[in-house]
Amino acid sequence: MNMMENSKTKNIITAIALSLVLASCKAPMATVIKDEVKENIPQNFNQEEQQDANNNSGTTPWRQFFTDPNLVTLIETALKNNQELLITLQEIEIAKSGVLAKKGRLSPTVSAGIGAGLKKSGRYTSEGAGDATTEIEPGKEMPDPLGNFEAGLNASWEIDIWKKLRTEKESAVAHYLSTVEGKNFVLSNLIEEVADNYYELLALDNQLDIIQQYIKLQQRALEISKIQKEAAAATELAVKKFEAELAKSKAAEYTIRQQITEKENEINALLGRYPQPIVRMKENFMSTIPQTVYTGIPSQLLANRPDIKQAELELKASKLDVEAARKEFYPSLEISATLGLEAFKPSYLVKMPESIAYNLAGELAGPLINKSAIKANFQTADAKQIQALYEYDKTILNAYLDVANLMSKVKNIDQYYQLKSQETKALDQSIDIANQLFRNSRADYLEVLLNQRDALDAKMELIEAKQKQLSTVVDIYKSLGGGWK
């Protein structure tokens, strides 16, 4: 009867243990959201025009895209010294270490150690009474207090029965790869910034030349007005107006000089160096023809733009994090083992096999009652993977809009530049006519001043249009995913 009761008790205990383990295995499912932005990406950037998938400037290496040797040298220096890029490279190293850490958890942990201790048990305890009646050798009692000396190896290993550790490692790898793409995106942005600032600096150089030419023109007009005043063909008011215009132009010259200094230092900051002159050739700026840019098709952005690839890898990592958090609900199996020598006296440690000690244990454990922390971690990971999906979709949408806007800007700025060129030529001719009429007293000073001001403004705007032409081409090149190769 007793044997039957013991057997029944063991069966009940086994059933309870199995039910508890099964109960701990219940885990919630991750949220699944359809990625409509990626699935519905348009076939072309402009519905009125068909793009050629075989022609995409975003795949052109930056050394081939930029032909100005001075600009190429500046970009090379920036790629070596830029602090933001160097910081990003360290982020890659940190992520790489994260992969190694997750990979290390898949292997057993083994440690070696030595120890010594001293223990005095009470005489009227089971341990103390047992030691007092035990002889180590015939006629030799157990020492009191009792020492303990040990040396050996300890090992522990979590068996990855649910592939939770492998999932965590895959997540770390995806995060590492996303930091590599993040570095590529920093490269692309850095090259764009250097090129844009370089063209802005050349534009300021040319505007400085124009304002200096205008100053000489004003000085000649002032001299003529003084001569005409003496001949009673002009008044003191005309002289003062020309003097004021000359002072205004000289003030504008110093403003442009300051802008040049600041722009040079801005480029030097991108290059990670202290202020120094920027080598450039300003003479050919206005005759520079912008590169022709081929956009390819929108779906190629997914493979070319590093920020999209970075967001995609972060999305992959976040999904793996959800899966790993879900597997926390499952029981974990851990094995621990100890092998070494143990004795109460150092000289006994070498006595074999009496001093050999070992231990081997396996433990299967799962969460039963307090699952709130595990649930919170899972819900956090689930929310982060939804957030990563929205971030991925936003990156795709912004990339498409960038290219679409810049394509339109390239066309419009070209038309704007052509019209400004026509305006500048007409105003240059009107200045010559007005000056000639003013010398012959057939036009007053206001006509001369207005013509000169209009011509100056038109030339300044023409230089800005050329700078925007060149910068827009750089921007669309970067938006297509170019610059990091």
C-alpha positions as CSV (number, residue, x, y, z in Angstrom):
1,M,0.0,0.0,0.0
2,N,2.8,2.4,0.9
3,M,4.6,1.6,-2.4
4,M,1.4,2.4,-4.3
5,E,1.0,5.7,-2.5
6,N,4.6,6.7,-3.1
7,S,4.2,5.9,-6.8
8,K,1.0,7.9,-7.0
9,T,2.6,10.8,-5.2
10,K,5.6,10.8,-7.7
11,N,3.2,10.8,-10.6
12,I,1.3,13.7,-9.2
13,I,4.5,15.7,-8.6
14,T,5.7,14.9,-12.2
15,A,2.3,16.0,-13.6
16,I,2.4,19.2,-11.7
17,A,6.0,19.9,-12.8
18,L,5.1,19.2,-16.5
19,S,2.0,21.5,-16.3
20,L,4.0,24.3,-14.8
21,V,6.6,24.0,-17.5
22,L,4.0,24.0,-20.2
23,A,2.3,27.0,-18.6
24,S,5.5,28.9,-18.7
25,C,5.8,28.2,-22.4
26,K,2.8,30.2,-23.3
27,A,4.1,33.4,-25.1
28,P,2.3,36.3,-26.8
29,M,2.7,36.8,-30.6
30,A,4.5,39.8,-32.1
31,T,2.4,42.5,-33.9
32,V,2.4,42.2,-37.7
33,I,1.9,45.3,-39.8
34,K,1.8,45.4,-43.6
35,D,4.5,47.5,-45.1
36,E,2.4,49.4,-47.6
37,V,5.0,52.2,-48.3
38,K,7.6,49.8,-49.6
39,E,5.0,47.7,-51.5
40,N,3.4,50.7,-53.2
41,I,6.6,52.6,-54.2
42,P,5.9,54.2,-57.6
43,Q,7.5,52.9,-60.8
44,N,8.9,56.3,-61.8
45,F,9.8,59.6,-60.1
46,N,7.9,61.5,-62.7
47,Q,4.7,60.0,-64.0
48,E,5.1,62.0,-67.2
49,E,8.5,60.6,-68.0
50,Q,9.9,57.1,-68.0
51,Q,13.3,56.5,-66.3
52,D,15.9,54.1,-67.5
53,A,16.8,51.5,-64.9
54,N,20.2,50.9,-66.5
55,N,21.3,54.6,-66.0
56,N,21.6,55.6,-62.4
57,S,24.1,58.3,-61.3
58,G,23.8,57.1,-57.7
59,T,26.1,54.1,-58.5
60,T,28.9,56.4,-59.9
61,P,31.9,56.5,-57.6
62,W,32.4,60.0,-56.2
63,R,35.9,60.3,-57.7
64,Q,34.4,59.9,-61.2
65,F,31.5,62.2,-60.5
66,F,33.6,65.2,-59.3
67,T,36.1,66.4,-61.8
68,D,37.5,69.5,-60.1
69,P,40.9,68.3,-58.7
70,N,40.8,70.9,-55.9
71,L,37.4,69.7,-54.7
72,V,38.6,66.0,-54.9
73,T,41.6,66.9,-52.7
74,L,39.3,68.6,-50.1
75,I,37.0,65.5,-50.1
76,E,39.9,63.2,-49.6
77,T,41.1,65.3,-46.6
78,A,37.6,65.3,-45.1
79,L,37.3,61.5,-45.4
80,K,40.5,61.2,-43.3
81,N,40.0,63.8,-40.6
82,N,36.3,64.6,-40.2
83,Q,35.3,64.1,-36.5
84,E,31.8,63.0,-37.1
85,L,33.0,60.3,-39.4
86,L,35.6,59.2,-36.9
87,I,32.9,59.0,-34.2
88,T,30.8,56.9,-36.5
89,L,33.7,54.5,-37.0
90,Q,33.9,54.0,-33.3
91,E,30.1,53.2,-33.2
92,I,30.9,50.4,-35.7
93,E,33.6,49.0,-33.3
94,I,31.1,49.2,-30.4
95,A,28.5,47.2,-32.5
96,K,31.2,44.7,-33.5
97,S,32.0,44.1,-29.8
98,G,28.3,43.5,-29.2
99,V,28.3,40.8,-31.8
100,L,31.3,39.1,-30.1
101,A,29.5,39.4,-26.7
102,K,26.3,37.7,-28.0
103,K,28.4,35.0,-29.8
104,G,30.3,34.3,-26.6
105,R,27.0,33.4,-24.8
106,L,26.6,30.5,-27.1
107,S,29.7,28.8,-25.7
108,P,30.3,27.4,-22.1
109,T,31.8,29.7,-19.5
110,V,34.8,28.1,-17.9
111,S,36.7,29.6,-15.0
112,A,39.6,28.5,-12.7
113,G,40.0,29.3,-9.1
114,I,41.6,28.5,-5.8
115,G,40.2,29.1,-2.3
116,A,40.9,28.6,1.4
117,G,38.6,28.8,4.4
118,L,38.1,27.9,8.0
119,K,34.9,26.7,9.7
120,K,33.9,25.9,13.3
121,S,30.6,24.1,13.7
122,G,28.7,24.0,17.0
123,R,29.3,20.7,18.9
124,Y,25.5,20.2,19.3
125,T,24.7,20.3,15.7
126,S,24.4,17.5,13.3
127,E,27.5,18.6,11.4
128,G,29.5,19.3,14.6
129,A,28.5,16.0,16.2
130,G,29.3,14.1,13.0
131,D,32.8,15.7,12.8
132,A,33.5,14.9,16.4
133,T,32.8,11.2,16.0
134,T,34.6,10.8,12.7
135,E,38.2,9.7,12.5
136,I,40.4,10.6,9.5
137,E,42.7,7.8,10.2
138,P,42.5,5.2,13.0
139,G,43.1,7.1,16.2
140,K,43.2,10.5,14.5
141,E,40.1,12.7,15.0
142,M,38.8,15.4,12.6
143,P,40.5,18.7,13.2
144,D,38.5,21.4,14.9
145,P,38.2,24.1,13.6
146,L,38.0,22.5,10.2
147,G,40.0,24.1,7.3
148,N,39.0,23.8,3.6
149,F,41.4,24.2,0.7
150,E,40.3,23.8,-2.9
151,A,41.5,24.3,-6.5
152,G,39.7,23.5,-9.7
153,L,37.6,24.4,-12.7
154,N,34.0,25.7,-12.8
155,A,31.9,25.6,-16.0
156,S,28.4,26.8,-16.8
157,W,26.5,26.6,-20.0
158,E,23.0,27.7,-21.1
159,I,21.8,25.2,-23.7
160,D,20.2,27.2,-26.5
161,I,17.3,24.8,-26.9
162,W,14.9,27.6,-28.2
163,K,17.6,29.3,-30.3
164,K,17.1,32.5,-28.2
165,L,20.8,33.1,-27.9
166,R,21.2,32.6,-31.7
167,T,18.4,35.1,-32.3
168,E,20.1,37.6,-30.0
169,K,23.4,37.1,-32.0
170,E,21.6,37.6,-35.3
171,S,20.0,40.8,-34.0
172,A,23.5,42.1,-32.9
173,V,24.8,41.3,-36.4
174,A,22.0,43.2,-38.1
175,H,22.6,46.2,-35.8
176,Y,26.4,46.0,-36.6
177,L,25.6,46.0,-40.3
178,S,23.2,49.0,-39.8
179,T,26.1,50.9,-38.2
180,V,28.2,50.2,-41.3
181,E,25.4,51.6,-43.5
182,G,25.2,54.6,-41.1
183,K,28.9,55.2,-41.7
184,N,28.2,55.1,-45.5
185,F,25.4,57.7,-45.0
186,V,27.7,59.9,-43.0
187,L,30.2,59.6,-45.9
188,S,27.5,60.6,-48.4
189,N,26.4,63.6,-46.4
190,L,30.0,64.7,-45.8
191,I,30.9,64.7,-49.5
192,E,27.7,66.6,-50.2
193,E,28.5,69.2,-47.6
194,V,32.1,69.7,-48.8
195,A,31.0,70.1,-52.4
196,D,28.1,72.4,-51.6
197,N,30.3,74.7,-49.4
198,Y,33.1,74.6,-52.1
199,Y,30.7,75.9,-54.7
200,E,29.3,78.5,-52.4
201,L,32.9,79.7,-51.7
202,L,33.5,80.0,-55.5
203,A,30.3,81.9,-55.8
204,L,31.4,84.4,-53.1
205,D,34.8,84.8,-54.9
206,N,33.0,85.7,-58.1
207,Q,30.6,88.1,-56.3
208,L,33.6,89.8,-54.7
209,D,35.0,90.3,-58.2
210,I,31.7,91.8,-59.4
211,I,31.4,94.2,-56.4
212,Q,35.0,95.3,-57.0
213,Q,34.3,96.0,-60.7
214,Y,31.1,97.8,-59.6
215,I,33.2,100.0,-57.2
216,K,35.5,101.0,-60.1
217,L,32.5,101.8,-62.2
218,Q,31.1,104.0,-59.3
219,Q,34.4,105.7,-58.9
220,R,34.4,106.7,-62.6
221,A,30.8,107.8,-62.4
222,L,31.6,110.0,-59.3
223,E,34.5,111.6,-61.2
224,I,32.3,112.4,-64.1
225,S,29.6,113.9,-61.8
226,K,32.3,116.1,-60.2
227,I,33.5,117.3,-63.6
228,Q,29.9,118.0,-64.7
229,K,29.2,119.9,-61.5
230,E,32.2,122.2,-62.2
231,A,30.8,122.7,-65.8
232,A,27.4,123.4,-64.2
233,A,25.9,120.3,-66.0
234,A,25.2,118.5,-62.8
235,T,24.3,119.4,-59.2
236,E,25.9,118.7,-55.8
237,L,23.0,116.3,-55.2
238,A,24.3,114.0,-58.0
239,V,27.8,114.1,-56.6
240,K,26.5,113.1,-53.1
241,K,24.4,110.3,-54.5
242,F,27.3,108.8,-56.3
243,E,29.5,109.2,-53.2
244,A,26.8,107.4,-51.1
245,E,26.5,104.6,-53.7
246,L,30.3,104.2,-53.7
247,A,30.4,103.9,-49.9
248,K,27.6,101.4,-49.9
249,S,29.4,99.2,-52.5
250,K,32.6,99.3,-50.4
251,A,30.7,98.2,-47.3
252,A,29.2,95.3,-49.3
253,E,32.7,94.3,-50.3
254,Y,33.7,93.8,-46.7
255,T,30.6,91.9,-46.0
256,I,31.4,89.5,-48.8
257,R,35.0,89.2,-47.5
258,Q,33.7,88.2,-44.1
259,Q,31.4,85.6,-45.7
260,I,34.4,84.2,-47.6
261,T,36.4,83.8,-44.3
262,E,33.5,82.1,-42.6
263,K,32.9,79.8,-45.6
264,E,36.6,78.8,-45.7
265,N,36.5,78.0,-42.0
266,E,33.3,76.0,-42.4
267,I,35.1,73.9,-45.0
268,N,38.1,73.6,-42.7
269,A,35.8,72.4,-39.9
270,L,34.5,69.7,-42.2
271,L,38.1,68.7,-43.0
272,G,38.9,68.5,-39.3
273,R,41.6,71.1,-39.3
274,Y,42.4,74.6,-38.1
275,P,41.7,77.6,-40.4
276,Q,43.9,77.8,-43.5
277,P,43.3,79.0,-47.1
278,I,41.2,76.8,-49.3
279,V,42.9,76.1,-52.6
280,R,40.5,76.8,-55.5
281,M,40.2,78.2,-59.0
282,K,37.5,80.8,-59.3
283,E,38.1,81.9,-62.9
284,N,36.2,79.0,-64.5
285,F,33.3,79.0,-62.1
286,M,30.7,80.7,-64.4
287,S,31.6,78.5,-67.4
288,T,31.3,75.3,-65.4
289,I,28.7,73.0,-67.0
290,P,26.7,70.9,-64.4
291,Q,26.9,67.1,-64.8
292,T,24.0,65.3,-66.3
293,V,22.3,63.2,-63.7
294,Y,20.4,60.0,-64.4
295,T,17.9,59.0,-61.7
296,G,17.2,55.3,-62.6
297,I,13.9,54.0,-61.1
298,P,12.6,54.5,-57.5
299,S,13.0,50.9,-56.4
300,Q,16.8,51.3,-56.8
301,L,16.8,53.7,-53.9
302,L,16.3,50.6,-51.6
303,A,19.6,49.2,-52.7
304,N,21.6,52.5,-53.3
305,R,20.7,54.8,-50.4
306,P,22.6,53.8,-47.2
307,D,20.1,55.5,-44.9
308,I,17.3,53.2,-46.3
309,K,19.5,50.2,-45.9
310,Q,20.4,51.3,-42.4
311,A,16.7,51.6,-41.5
312,E,16.0,48.2,-43.0
313,L,18.7,46.5,-41.0
314,E,17.5,48.3,-37.8
315,L,14.0,47.0,-38.6
316,K,15.4,43.4,-39.0
317,A,17.3,43.8,-35.7
318,S,14.1,45.0,-33.9
319,K,12.1,42.0,-35.2
320,L,14.8,39.6,-33.9
321,D,14.7,41.4,-30.6
322,V,11.0,40.8,-30.4
323,E,11.6,37.1,-31.1
324,A,14.3,36.9,-28.5
325,A,12.0,38.6,-25.9
326,R,9.2,36.2,-26.8
327,K,11.5,33.2,-26.1
328,E,12.1,34.5,-22.6
329,F,8.7,33.0,-21.7
330,Y,10.2,29.5,-22.4
331,P,12.1,27.5,-19.9
332,S,15.8,27.7,-19.9
333,L,18.2,24.8,-19.5
334,E,21.5,25.4,-17.7
335,I,24.3,22.9,-17.0
336,S,26.9,23.6,-14.4
337,A,30.0,21.5,-13.6
338,T,32.9,21.6,-11.1
339,L,36.0,19.5,-11.2
340,G,39.0,20.0,-8.8
341,L,40.8,19.1,-5.6
342,E,39.4,19.7,-2.1
343,A,40.8,18.9,1.3
344,F,40.9,20.4,4.8
345,K,44.7,20.4,4.8
346,P,46.9,21.6,1.9
347,S,49.1,18.5,2.1
348,Y,46.1,16.3,1.5
349,L,45.3,17.9,-1.8
350,V,47.9,15.7,-3.6
351,K,46.3,12.5,-2.3
352,M,44.5,10.8,-5.1
353,P,41.7,9.9,-5.6
354,E,40.6,10.9,-2.1
355,S,41.0,14.7,-2.7
356,I,39.2,14.7,-6.1
357,A,35.9,16.5,-6.0
358,Y,33.4,17.1,-8.8
359,N,29.8,18.2,-9.4
360,L,27.5,18.1,-12.4
361,A,24.0,19.5,-12.4
362,G,21.4,20.4,-14.9
363,E,18.5,22.8,-14.3
364,L,15.4,23.4,-16.4
365,A,13.5,26.5,-15.2
366,G,10.9,28.7,-16.5
367,P,8.9,31.7,-15.3
368,L,5.7,30.8,-13.4
369,I,4.2,33.5,-11.3
370,N,5.8,36.9,-11.7
371,K,6.0,37.4,-15.5
372,S,5.3,41.1,-15.5
373,A,9.0,42.0,-16.2
374,I,9.2,39.6,-19.1
375,K,5.9,40.8,-20.5
376,A,7.1,44.4,-20.2
377,N,10.3,43.6,-22.0
378,F,8.3,41.9,-24.8
379,Q,5.9,44.7,-25.1
380,T,8.8,47.2,-25.3
381,A,10.5,45.2,-28.0
382,D,7.2,44.8,-29.9
383,A,6.6,48.6,-29.8
384,K,10.2,49.2,-31.0
385,Q,9.8,47.0,-34.0
386,I,6.6,48.8,-35.0
387,Q,8.5,52.1,-34.5
388,A,11.4,50.8,-36.6
389,L,8.9,49.9,-39.4
390,Y,7.5,53.4,-39.4
391,E,11.0,54.8,-39.4
392,Y,11.9,52.6,-42.4
393,D,8.7,53.7,-44.3
394,K,9.5,57.4,-43.5
395,T,13.0,57.0,-44.8
396,I,11.8,55.5,-48.1
397,L,9.1,58.2,-48.5
398,N,11.5,61.1,-47.8
399,A,14.1,59.6,-50.2
400,Y,11.5,59.4,-53.0
401,L,10.4,63.0,-52.4
402,D,14.0,64.3,-52.2
403,V,14.7,62.9,-55.7
404,A,11.3,64.1,-57.1
405,N,11.8,67.6,-55.8
406,L,15.4,67.9,-56.9
407,M,14.6,66.6,-60.4
408,S,12.1,69.5,-60.7
409,K,14.6,71.9,-59.2
410,V,17.3,71.0,-61.8
411,K,15.0,71.8,-64.7
412,N,13.7,75.1,-63.2
413,I,17.1,76.3,-62.1
414,D,18.4,75.8,-65.6
415,Q,15.6,77.9,-67.0
416,Y,16.2,80.5,-64.3
417,Y,19.9,80.7,-65.1
418,Q,19.2,81.1,-68.9
419,L,16.9,84.0,-68.2
420,K,19.2,85.7,-65.7
421,S,22.0,85.5,-68.3
422,Q,19.8,87.3,-70.8
423,E,18.9,89.9,-68.2
424,T,22.6,90.5,-67.3
425,K,23.5,91.0,-71.0
426,A,20.7,93.5,-71.5
427,L,21.6,95.5,-68.4
428,D,25.3,95.6,-69.3
429,Q,24.3,97.2,-72.6
430,S,22.0,99.6,-70.8
431,I,24.8,100.7,-68.5
432,D,27.0,101.7,-71.4
433,I,24.2,103.6,-73.0
434,A,23.3,105.4,-69.8
435,N,26.9,106.4,-69.1
436,Q,27.3,107.7,-72.6
437,L,24.1,109.8,-72.3
438,F,25.2,111.0,-68.9
439,R,28.5,112.2,-70.3
440,N,26.6,114.1,-73.0
441,S,24.2,115.5,-70.4
442,R,21.3,113.7,-72.1
443,A,20.5,111.5,-69.0
444,D,20.4,112.4,-65.3
445,Y,22.3,110.6,-62.5
446,L,19.3,108.7,-61.4
447,E,19.1,106.7,-64.6
448,V,22.8,105.9,-64.3
449,L,22.4,104.8,-60.7
450,L,19.4,102.7,-61.3
451,N,20.9,100.9,-64.3
452,Q,24.1,100.2,-62.3
453,R,22.2,98.8,-59.4
454,D,20.0,96.6,-61.5
455,A,23.0,95.3,-63.4
456,L,24.8,94.6,-60.1
457,D,21.8,92.7,-58.7
458,A,21.4,90.7,-61.9
459,K,25.0,89.7,-61.9
460,M,24.9,88.7,-58.2
461,E,21.8,86.6,-58.8
462,L,23.4,85.0,-61.9
463,I,26.3,83.9,-59.8
464,E,23.9,82.5,-57.2
465,A,22.0,80.7,-59.9
466,K,25.2,79.0,-61.1
467,Q,26.0,78.0,-57.6
468,K,22.5,76.5,-57.2
469,Q,22.9,74.7,-60.5
470,L,26.0,73.0,-59.3
471,S,24.8,72.3,-55.7
472,T,21.5,70.9,-56.9
473,V,23.3,68.3,-59.1
474,V,25.4,67.4,-56.0
475,D,22.2,67.1,-53.9
476,I,20.4,64.9,-56.3
477,Y,23.6,62.7,-56.7
478,K,23.5,62.2,-52.9
479,S,19.8,61.6,-52.8
480,L,20.2,58.8,-55.4
481,G,22.6,57.1,-52.9
482,G,25.8,58.4,-54.5
483,G,28.9,59.6,-52.6
484,W,29.8,56.7,-50.3
485,K,31.3,54.3,-52.8
